[in-house]
Amino acid sequence: MRVSGIRIPQNFLTSRRTIERLLRLTNISKNDHIVEIGPGKGHITGPLLDACGRLTAVEIDGGLCDILEAKFQGRRNLALRRADFLKWPLPASEYKVFANIPFSRTTEILRKLAGSRNPPAEAWLVMEKGAAKGFMGIPKEDRRSLMTKPVFDMEIVWRFRREDFHPAPAADAVLLHLKRKERPDVPFGLRREYERFLTLALRNNGLGLSRILTKRQIAAALREAGERDARSGEILYVQWLCLFRRARESGL
């Protein structure tokens, strides 16, 4: 796959049996518009076309697009887009995402999906296990998780063997399911303000928070949201939301 004109190494799933097993873990149906990111040679594209009503496959590599066009000629429910996904405009109507994404671009792809005015209703993304746990806030919340959780609930629904891929990845991989919240915890109109708050608060390993709020304000916000994790003492996601509200009230 290429992103922004640069060839990005990718670990491909080639077993149709494995791919169909993954699709059975989803609720993809003939009523759905699915977006596939970086379809490559179409190993996942074929089963997706059989499962969904409409598929938009976004591939920047011209040679791979030619392969896909030839391979799926006549499939009327496929729209092939020769484009950089990170620059491609997401659909304005309801859609879902299923993709084996390049592991080195996971953060950029999640940022695009979570930061959209119209995020996918659901997404199933193949990624490194460590990255998936990071987005879920495990072992602790960080910028990635705090920017994604206002929009999506997340769950690991499949754990791969390294030999499921060609070539085999250097790290373990999983299928992460993201489901859009009925109402985002941070409204779209406040997302930039929330991101600015996190940027300031997380500076110097979290010490930046004390430059935004007083000790009394921080303590009050944490009490309002509930107790800290007794094992780690880390600030929990819901507490970060309360801290953001306090910061807005203080004129951040």
Disulfide bonds with the S-S distance in Angstrom:
none
